């Protein structure tokens, strides 16, 4: 069940970063593309770290 929550957080990272990515591509603005990718990666990585720490605390 905890893995399912991590997948939802990964989806949240993509959902937040994707509008910035699309906006950057449409307006040909590299800053928005970088912000979109960075948001998606950072939110996804933070959810992965949370799930790993939760697994360790369960043991």
mmCIF file of the N, C-alpha and C atoms, coordinates in Angstrom:
data_MODEL
# 
_entry.id   MODEL 
# 
loop_
_atom_site.group_PDB 
_atom_site.id 
_atom_site.type_symbol 
_atom_site.label_atom_id 
_atom_site.label_alt_id 
_atom_site.label_comp_id 
_atom_site.label_asym_id 
_atom_site.label_entity_id 
_atom_site.label_seq_id 
_atom_site.pdbx_PDB_ins_code 
_atom_site.Cartn_x 
_atom_site.Cartn_y 
_atom_site.Cartn_z 
_atom_site.occupancy 
_atom_site.B_iso_or_equiv 
_atom_site.pdbx_formal_charge 
_atom_site.auth_seq_id 
_atom_site.auth_comp_id 
_atom_site.auth_asym_id 
_atom_site.auth_atom_id 
_atom_site.pdbx_PDB_model_num 
ATOM 1   N N  . UNK A 1 1  ? 0.820  -1.191 0.000   1.00 0.00 ? 1  UNK A N  1 
ATOM 2   C CA . UNK A 1 1  ? 0.000  0.000  0.000   1.00 0.00 ? 1  UNK A CA 1 
ATOM 3   C C  . UNK A 1 1  ? 0.870  1.263  0.000   1.00 0.00 ? 1  UNK A C  1 
ATOM 4   N N  . UNK A 1 2  ? 2.001  1.195  0.677   1.00 0.00 ? 2  UNK A N  1 
ATOM 5   C CA . UNK A 1 2  ? 2.877  2.361  0.709   1.00 0.00 ? 2  UNK A CA 1 
ATOM 6   C C  . UNK A 1 2  ? 3.492  2.622  -0.656  1.00 0.00 ? 2  UNK A C  1 
ATOM 7   N N  . UNK A 1 3  ? 3.736  1.561  -1.420  1.00 0.00 ? 3  UNK A N  1 
ATOM 8   C CA . UNK A 1 3  ? 4.256  1.752  -2.773  1.00 0.00 ? 3  UNK A CA 1 
ATOM 9   C C  . UNK A 1 3  ? 3.225  2.471  -3.638  1.00 0.00 ? 3  UNK A C  1 
ATOM 10  N N  . UNK A 1 4  ? 1.962  2.190  -3.392  1.00 0.00 ? 4  UNK A N  1 
ATOM 11  C CA . UNK A 1 4  ? 0.908  2.856  -4.146  1.00 0.00 ? 4  UNK A CA 1 
ATOM 12  C C  . UNK A 1 4  ? 0.911  4.358  -3.851  1.00 0.00 ? 4  UNK A C  1 
ATOM 13  N N  . UNK A 1 5  ? 1.141  4.732  -2.594  1.00 0.00 ? 5  UNK A N  1 
ATOM 14  C CA . UNK A 1 5  ? 1.205  6.151  -2.236  1.00 0.00 ? 5  UNK A CA 1 
ATOM 15  C C  . UNK A 1 5  ? 2.387  6.823  -2.919  1.00 0.00 ? 5  UNK A C  1 
ATOM 16  N N  . UNK A 1 6  ? 3.507  6.116  -3.038  1.00 0.00 ? 6  UNK A N  1 
ATOM 17  C CA . UNK A 1 6  ? 4.674  6.689  -3.711  1.00 0.00 ? 6  UNK A CA 1 
ATOM 18  C C  . UNK A 1 6  ? 4.366  6.928  -5.184  1.00 0.00 ? 6  UNK A C  1 
ATOM 19  N N  . UNK A 1 7  ? 3.605  6.049  -5.789  1.00 0.00 ? 7  UNK A N  1 
ATOM 20  C CA . UNK A 1 7  ? 3.234  6.247  -7.193  1.00 0.00 ? 7  UNK A CA 1 
ATOM 21  C C  . UNK A 1 7  ? 2.337  7.470  -7.353  1.00 0.00 ? 7  UNK A C  1 
ATOM 22  N N  . UNK A 1 8  ? 1.444  7.677  -6.389  1.00 0.00 ? 8  UNK A N  1 
ATOM 23  C CA . UNK A 1 8  ? 0.594  8.858  -6.452  1.00 0.00 ? 8  UNK A CA 1 
ATOM 24  C C  . UNK A 1 8  ? 1.430  10.126 -6.335  1.00 0.00 ? 8  UNK A C  1 
ATOM 25  N N  . UNK A 1 9  ? 2.443  10.120 -5.475  1.00 0.00 ? 9  UNK A N  1 
ATOM 26  C CA . UNK A 1 9  ? 3.311  11.284 -5.342  1.00 0.00 ? 9  UNK A CA 1 
ATOM 27  C C  . UNK A 1 9  ? 4.106  11.510 -6.618  1.00 0.00 ? 9  UNK A C  1 
ATOM 28  N N  . UNK A 1 10 ? 4.530  10.434 -7.265  1.00 0.00 ? 10 UNK A N  1 
ATOM 29  C CA . UNK A 1 10 ? 5.237  10.566 -8.536  1.00 0.00 ? 10 UNK A CA 1 
ATOM 30  C C  . UNK A 1 10 ? 4.330  11.228 -9.561  1.00 0.00 ? 10 UNK A C  1 
ATOM 31  N N  . UNK A 1 11 ? 3.090  10.825 -9.592  1.00 0.00 ? 11 UNK A N  1 
ATOM 32  C CA . UNK A 1 11 ? 2.128  11.432 -10.509 1.00 0.00 ? 11 UNK A CA 1 
ATOM 33  C C  . UNK A 1 11 ? 1.896  12.899 -10.197 1.00 0.00 ? 11 UNK A C  1 
ATOM 34  N N  . UNK A 1 12 ? 1.934  13.238 -8.913  1.00 0.00 ? 12 UNK A N  1 
ATOM 35  C CA . UNK A 1 12 ? 1.781  14.636 -8.520  1.00 0.00 ? 12 UNK A CA 1 
ATOM 36  C C  . UNK A 1 12 ? 2.944  15.463 -9.030  1.00 0.00 ? 12 UNK A C  1 
ATOM 37  N N  . UNK A 1 13 ? 4.145  14.923 -8.953  1.00 0.00 ? 13 UNK A N  1 
ATOM 38  C CA . UNK A 1 13 ? 5.316  15.631 -9.467  1.00 0.00 ? 13 UNK A CA 1 
ATOM 39  C C  . UNK A 1 13 ? 5.211  15.889 -10.956 1.00 0.00 ? 13 UNK A C  1 
ATOM 40  N N  . UNK A 1 14 ? 4.742  14.895 -11.673 1.00 0.00 ? 14 UNK A N  1 
ATOM 41  C CA . UNK A 1 14 ? 4.563  15.057 -13.116 1.00 0.00 ? 14 UNK A CA 1 
ATOM 42  C C  . UNK A 1 14 ? 3.452  16.069 -13.397 1.00 0.00 ? 14 UNK A C  1 
ATOM 43  N N  . UNK A 1 15 ? 2.359  15.983 -12.644 1.00 0.00 ? 15 UNK A N  1 
ATOM 44  C CA . UNK A 1 15 ? 1.226  16.882 -12.877 1.00 0.00 ? 15 UNK A CA 1 
ATOM 45  C C  . UNK A 1 15 ? 1.585  18.336 -12.607 1.00 0.00 ? 15 UNK A C  1 
ATOM 46  N N  . UNK A 1 16 ? 2.442  18.580 -11.640 1.00 0.00 ? 16 UNK A N  1 
ATOM 47  C CA . UNK A 1 16 ? 2.839  19.955 -11.334 1.00 0.00 ? 16 UNK A CA 1 
ATOM 48  C C  . UNK A 1 16 ? 3.884  20.447 -12.331 1.00 0.00 ? 16 UNK A C  1 
ATOM 49  N N  . UNK A 1 17 ? 4.805  19.601 -12.722 1.00 0.00 ? 17 UNK A N  1 
ATOM 50  C CA . UNK A 1 17 ? 5.873  20.018 -13.626 1.00 0.00 ? 17 UNK A CA 1 
ATOM 51  C C  . UNK A 1 17 ? 5.455  20.110 -15.084 1.00 0.00 ? 17 UNK A C  1 
ATOM 52  N N  . UNK A 1 18 ? 4.470  19.316 -15.482 1.00 0.00 ? 18 UNK A N  1 
ATOM 53  C CA . UNK A 1 18 ? 4.073  19.263 -16.890 1.00 0.00 ? 18 UNK A CA 1 
ATOM 54  C C  . UNK A 1 18 ? 3.560  20.592 -17.454 1.00 0.00 ? 18 UNK A C  1 
ATOM 55  N N  . UNK A 1 19 ? 2.719  21.348 -16.736 1.00 0.00 ? 19 UNK A N  1 
ATOM 56  C CA . UNK A 1 19 ? 2.290  22.640 -17.305 1.00 0.00 ? 19 UNK A CA 1 
ATOM 57  C C  . UNK A 1 19 ? 3.452  23.597 -17.579 1.00 0.00 ? 19 UNK A C  1 
ATOM 58  N N  . UNK A 1 20 ? 4.439  23.614 -16.695 1.00 0.00 ? 20 UNK A N  1 
ATOM 59  C CA . UNK A 1 20 ? 5.609  24.460 -16.926 1.00 0.00 ? 20 UNK A CA 1 
ATOM 60  C C  . UNK A 1 20 ? 6.378  23.986 -18.154 1.00 0.00 ? 20 UNK A C  1 
ATOM 61  N N  . UNK A 1 21 ? 6.494  22.675 -18.290 1.00 0.00 ? 21 UNK A N  1 
ATOM 62  C CA . UNK A 1 21 ? 7.197  22.113 -19.443 1.00 0.00 ? 21 UNK A CA 1 
ATOM 63  C C  . UNK A 1 21 ? 6.488  22.480 -20.750 1.00 0.00 ? 21 UNK A C  1 
ATOM 64  N N  . UNK A 1 22 ? 5.180  22.313 -20.784 1.00 0.00 ? 22 UNK A N  1 
ATOM 65  C CA . UNK A 1 22 ? 4.408  22.639 -21.988 1.00 0.00 ? 22 UNK A CA 1 
ATOM 66  C C  . UNK A 1 22 ? 4.471  24.139 -22.281 1.00 0.00 ? 22 UNK A C  1 
ATOM 67  N N  . UNK A 1 23 ? 4.343  24.951 -21.231 1.00 0.00 ? 23 UNK A N  1 
ATOM 68  C CA . UNK A 1 23 ? 4.424  26.399 -21.413 1.00 0.00 ? 23 UNK A CA 1 
ATOM 69  C C  . UNK A 1 23 ? 5.778  26.802 -21.990 1.00 0.00 ? 23 UNK A C  1 
ATOM 70  N N  . UNK A 1 24 ? 6.837  26.186 -21.504 1.00 0.00 ? 24 UNK A N  1 
ATOM 71  C CA . UNK A 1 24 ? 8.167  26.486 -22.015 1.00 0.00 ? 24 UNK A CA 1 
ATOM 72  C C  . UNK A 1 24 ? 8.339  26.089 -23.470 1.00 0.00 ? 24 UNK A C  1 
ATOM 73  N N  . UNK A 1 25 ? 7.767  24.951 -23.848 1.00 0.00 ? 25 UNK A N  1 
ATOM 74  C CA . UNK A 1 25 ? 7.871  24.502 -25.244 1.00 0.00 ? 25 UNK A CA 1 
ATOM 75  C C  . UNK A 1 25 ? 7.060  25.415 -26.161 1.00 0.00 ? 25 UNK A C  1 
ATOM 76  N N  . UNK A 1 26 ? 5.848  25.762 -25.743 1.00 0.00 ? 26 UNK A N  1 
ATOM 77  C CA . UNK A 1 26 ? 4.983  26.599 -26.577 1.00 0.00 ? 26 UNK A CA 1 
ATOM 78  C C  . UNK A 1 26 ? 5.578  27.997 -26.753 1.00 0.00 ? 26 UNK A C  1 
ATOM 79  N N  . UNK A 1 27 ? 6.086  28.565 -25.659 1.00 0.00 ? 27 UNK A N  1 
ATOM 80  C CA . UNK A 1 27 ? 6.634  29.920 -25.735 1.00 0.00 ? 27 UNK A CA 1 
ATOM 81  C C  . UNK A 1 27 ? 8.113  29.934 -26.112 1.00 0.00 ? 27 UNK A C  1 
ATOM 82  N N  . UNK A 1 28 ? 8.682  28.768 -26.308 1.00 0.00 ? 28 UNK A N  1 
ATOM 83  C CA . UNK A 1 28 ? 10.107 28.630 -26.628 1.00 0.00 ? 28 UNK A CA 1 
ATOM 84  C C  . UNK A 1 28 ? 10.971 29.325 -25.576 1.00 0.00 ? 28 UNK A C  1 
ATOM 85  N N  . UNK A 1 29 ? 10.639 29.041 -24.310 1.00 0.00 ? 29 UNK A N  1 
ATOM 86  C CA . UNK A 1 29 ? 11.346 29.640 -23.189 1.00 0.00 ? 29 UNK A CA 1 
ATOM 87  C C  . UNK A 1 29 ? 12.033 28.521 -22.410 1.00 0.00 ? 29 UNK A C  1 
ATOM 88  N N  . UNK A 1 30 ? 13.342 28.504 -22.447 1.00 0.00 ? 30 UNK A N  1 
ATOM 89  C CA . UNK A 1 30 ? 14.108 27.432 -21.816 1.00 0.00 ? 30 UNK A CA 1 
ATOM 90  C C  . UNK A 1 30 ? 13.943 27.424 -20.302 1.00 0.00 ? 30 UNK A C  1 
ATOM 91  N N  . UNK A 1 31 ? 13.736 28.593 -19.704 1.00 0.00 ? 31 UNK A N  1 
ATOM 92  C CA . UNK A 1 31 ? 13.594 28.668 -18.248 1.00 0.00 ? 31 UNK A CA 1 
ATOM 93  C C  . UNK A 1 31 ? 12.388 27.862 -17.771 1.00 0.00 ? 31 UNK A C  1 
ATOM 94  N N  . UNK A 1 32 ? 11.260 27.968 -18.457 1.00 0.00 ? 32 UNK A N  1 
ATOM 95  C CA . UNK A 1 32 ? 10.072 27.214 -18.059 1.00 0.00 ? 32 UNK A CA 1 
ATOM 96  C C  . UNK A 1 32 ? 10.267 25.716 -18.268 1.00 0.00 ? 32 UNK A C  1 
ATOM 97  N N  . UNK A 1 33 ? 10.974 25.335 -19.310 1.00 0.00 ? 33 UNK A N  1 
ATOM 98  C CA . UNK A 1 33 ? 11.258 23.917 -19.545 1.00 0.00 ? 33 UNK A CA 1 
ATOM 99  C C  . UNK A 1 33 ? 12.093 23.371 -18.400 1.00 0.00 ? 33 UNK A C  1 
ATOM 100 N N  . UNK A 1 34 ? 13.115 24.108 -18.005 1.00 0.00 ? 34 UNK A N  1 
ATOM 101 C CA . UNK A 1 34 ? 13.988 23.663 -16.911 1.00 0.00 ? 34 UNK A CA 1 
ATOM 102 C C  . UNK A 1 34 ? 13.215 23.599 -15.602 1.00 0.00 ? 34 UNK A C  1 
ATOM 103 N N  . UNK A 1 35 ? 12.371 24.595 -15.329 1.00 0.00 ? 35 UNK A N  1 
ATOM 104 C CA . UNK A 1 35 ? 11.562 24.589 -14.104 1.00 0.00 ? 35 UNK A CA 1 
ATOM 105 C C  . UNK A 1 35 ? 10.627 23.380 -14.095 1.00 0.00 ? 35 UNK A C  1 
ATOM 106 N N  . UNK A 1 36 ? 9.982  23.094 -15.214 1.00 0.00 ? 36 UNK A N  1 
ATOM 107 C CA . UNK A 1 36 ? 9.066  21.960 -15.285 1.00 0.00 ? 36 UNK A CA 1 
ATOM 108 C C  . UNK A 1 36 ? 9.756  20.634 -15.041 1.00 0.00 ? 36 UNK A C  1 
ATOM 109 N N  . UNK A 1 37 ? 10.910 20.444 -15.653 1.00 0.00 ? 37 UNK A N  1 
ATOM 110 C CA . UNK A 1 37 ? 11.657 19.197 -15.465 1.00 0.00 ? 37 UNK A CA 1 
ATOM 111 C C  . UNK A 1 37 ? 12.163 19.101 -14.029 1.00 0.00 ? 37 UNK A C  1 
ATOM 112 N N  . UNK A 1 38 ? 12.664 20.208 -13.499 1.00 0.00 ? 38 UNK A N  1 
ATOM 113 C CA . UNK A 1 38 ? 13.190 20.201 -12.130 1.00 0.00 ? 38 UNK A CA 1 
ATOM 114 C C  . UNK A 1 38 ? 12.094 19.907 -11.112 1.00 0.00 ? 38 UNK A C  1 
ATOM 115 N N  . UNK A 1 39 ? 10.923 20.486 -11.287 1.00 0.00 ? 39 UNK A N  1 
ATOM 116 C CA . UNK A 1 39 ? 9.812  20.207 -10.372 1.00 0.00 ? 39 UNK A CA 1 
ATOM 117 C C  . UNK A 1 39 ? 9.404  18.741 -10.427 1.00 0.00 ? 39 UNK A C  1 
ATOM 118 N N  . UNK A 1 40 ? 9.277  18.212 -11.612 1.00 0.00 ? 40 UNK A N  1 
ATOM 119 C CA . UNK A 1 40 ? 8.872  16.814 -11.751 1.00 0.00 ? 40 UNK A CA 1 
ATOM 120 C C  . UNK A 1 40 ? 9.896  15.881 -11.110 1.00 0.00 ? 40 UNK A C  1 
ATOM 121 N N  . UNK A 1 41 ? 11.176 16.133 -11.352 1.00 0.00 ? 41 UNK A N  1 
ATOM 122 C CA . UNK A 1 41 ? 12.217 15.263 -10.803 1.00 0.00 ? 41 UNK A CA 1 
ATOM 123 C C  . UNK A 1 41 ? 12.317 15.408 -9.292  1.00 0.00 ? 41 UNK A C  1 
ATOM 124 N N  . UNK A 1 42 ? 12.300 16.641 -8.794  1.00 0.00 ? 42 UNK A N  1 
ATOM 125 C CA . UNK A 1 42 ? 12.485 16.844 -7.357  1.00 0.00 ? 42 UNK A CA 1 
ATOM 126 C C  . UNK A 1 42 ? 11.314 16.297 -6.550  1.00 0.00 ? 42 UNK A C  1 
ATOM 127 N N  . UNK A 1 43 ? 10.094 16.512 -7.020  1.00 0.00 ? 43 UNK A N  1 
ATOM 128 C CA . UNK A 1 43 ? 8.945  15.982 -6.288  1.00 0.00 ? 43 UNK A CA 1 
ATOM 129 C C  . UNK A 1 43 ? 8.900  14.461 -6.356  1.00 0.00 ? 43 UNK A C  1 
ATOM 130 N N  . UNK A 1 44 ? 9.294  13.908 -7.474  1.00 0.00 ? 44 UNK A N  1 
ATOM 131 C CA . UNK A 1 44 ? 9.330  12.449 -7.599  1.00 0.00 ? 44 UNK A CA 1 
ATOM 132 C C  . UNK A 1 44 ? 10.412 11.861 -6.709  1.00 0.00 ? 44 UNK A C  1 
ATOM 133 N N  . UNK A 1 45 ? 11.571 12.508 -6.656  1.00 0.00 ? 45 UNK A N  1 
ATOM 134 C CA . UNK A 1 45 ? 12.664 12.015 -5.823  1.00 0.00 ? 45 UNK A CA 1 
ATOM 135 C C  . UNK A 1 45 ? 12.313 12.128 -4.351  1.00 0.00 ? 45 UNK A C  1 
ATOM 136 N N  . UNK A 1 46 ? 11.646 13.203 -3.956  1.00 0.00 ? 46 UNK A N  1 
ATOM 137 C CA . UNK A 1 46 ? 11.289 13.355 -2.548  1.00 0.00 ? 46 UNK A CA 1 
ATOM 138 C C  . UNK A 1 46 ? 10.284 12.287 -2.130  1.00 0.00 ? 46 UNK A C  1 
ATOM 139 N N  . UNK A 1 47 ? 9.375  11.913 -3.021  1.00 0.00 ? 47 UNK A N  1 
ATOM 140 C CA . UNK A 1 47 ? 8.421  10.860 -2.685  1.00 0.00 ? 47 UNK A CA 1 
ATOM 141 C C  . UNK A 1 47 ? 9.121  9.511  -2.586  1.00 0.00 ? 47 UNK A C  1 
ATOM 142 N N  . UNK A 1 48 ? 10.130 9.287  -3.418  1.00 0.00 ? 48 UNK A N  1 
ATOM 143 C CA . UNK A 1 48 ? 10.878 8.032  -3.346  1.00 0.00 ? 48 UNK A CA 1 
ATOM 144 C C  . UNK A 1 48 ? 11.669 7.958  -2.049  1.00 0.00 ? 48 UNK A C  1 
ATOM 145 N N  . UNK A 1 49 ? 12.256 9.068  -1.622  1.00 0.00 ? 49 UNK A N  1 
ATOM 146 C CA . UNK A 1 49 ? 12.998 9.085  -0.364  1.00 0.00 ? 49 UNK A CA 1 
ATOM 147 C C  . UNK A 1 49 ? 12.069 8.859  0.817   1.00 0.00 ? 49 UNK A C  1 
ATOM 148 N N  . UNK A 1 50 ? 10.872 9.436  0.772   1.00 0.00 ? 50 UNK A N  1 
ATOM 149 C CA . UNK A 1 50 ? 9.905  9.233  1.844   1.00 0.00 ? 50 UNK A CA 1 
ATOM 150 C C  . UNK A 1 50 ? 9.528  7.763  1.950   1.00 0.00 ? 50 UNK A C  1 
ATOM 151 N N  . UNK A 1 51 ? 9.295  7.120  0.820   1.00 0.00 ? 51 UNK A N  1 
ATOM 152 C CA . UNK A 1 51 ? 8.876  5.721  0.855   1.00 0.00 ? 51 UNK A CA 1 
ATOM 153 C C  . UNK A 1 51 ? 10.003 4.832  1.372   1.00 0.00 ? 51 UNK A C  1 
ATOM 154 N N  . UNK A 1 52 ? 11.264 5.156  1.040   1.00 0.00 ? 52 UNK A N  1 
ATOM 155 C CA . UNK A 1 52 ? 12.384 4.373  1.557   1.00 0.00 ? 52 UNK A CA 1 
ATOM 156 C C  . UNK A 1 52 ? 12.518 4.539  3.058   1.00 0.00 ? 52 UNK A C  1 
ATOM 157 N N  . UNK A 1 53 ? 12.359 5.764  3.564   1.00 0.00 ? 53 UNK A N  1 
ATOM 158 C CA . UNK A 1 53 ? 12.482 5.990  5.002   1.00 0.00 ? 53 UNK A CA 1 
ATOM 159 C C  . UNK A 1 53 ? 11.333 5.333  5.757   1.00 0.00 ? 53 UNK A C  1 
ATOM 160 N N  . UNK A 1 54 ? 10.148 5.292  5.157   1.00 0.00 ? 54 UNK A N  1 
ATOM 161 C CA . UNK A 1 54 ? 9.017  4.625  5.790   1.00 0.00 ? 54 UNK A CA 1 
ATOM 162 C C  . UNK A 1 54 ? 9.246  3.122  5.858   1.00 0.00 ? 54 UNK A C  1 
ATOM 163 N N  . UNK A 1 55 ? 9.852  2.543  4.833   1.00 0.00 ? 55 UNK A N  1 
ATOM 164 C CA . UNK A 1 55 ? 10.133 1.110  4.844   1.00 0.00 ? 55 UNK A CA 1 
ATOM 165 C C  . UNK A 1 55 ? 11.136 0.773  5.940   1.00 0.00 ? 55 UNK A C  1 
ATOM 166 N N  . UNK A 1 56 ? 12.154 1.616  6.130   1.00 0.00 ? 56 UNK A N  1 
ATOM 167 C CA . UNK A 1 56 ? 13.148 1.379  7.173   1.00 0.00 ? 56 UNK A CA 1 
ATOM 168 C C  . UNK A 1 56 ? 12.530 1.501  8.557   1.00 0.00 ? 56 UNK A C  1 
ATOM 169 N N  . UNK A 1 57 ? 11.622 2.450  8.749   1.00 0.00 ? 57 UNK A N  1 
ATOM 170 C CA . UNK A 1 57 ? 11.007 2.637  10.059  1.00 0.00 ? 57 UNK A CA 1 
ATOM 171 C C  . UNK A 1 57 ? 10.028 1.511  10.384  1.00 0.00 ? 57 UNK A C  1 
ATOM 172 N N  . UNK A 1 58 ? 9.496  0.841  9.376   1.00 0.00 ? 58 UNK A N  1 
ATOM 173 C CA . UNK A 1 58 ? 8.573  -0.267 9.607   1.00 0.00 ? 58 UNK A CA 1 
ATOM 174 C C  . UNK A 1 58 ? 9.289  -1.519 10.100  1.00 0.00 ? 58 UNK A C  1 
ATOM 175 N N  . UNK A 1 59 ? 10.569 -1.657 9.794   1.00 0.00 ? 59 UNK A N  1 
ATOM 176 C CA . UNK A 1 59 ? 11.304 -2.870 10.179  1.00 0.00 ? 59 UNK A CA 1 
ATOM 177 C C  . UNK A 1 59 ? 11.585 -2.934 11.632  1.00 0.00 ? 59 UNK A C  1 
# 
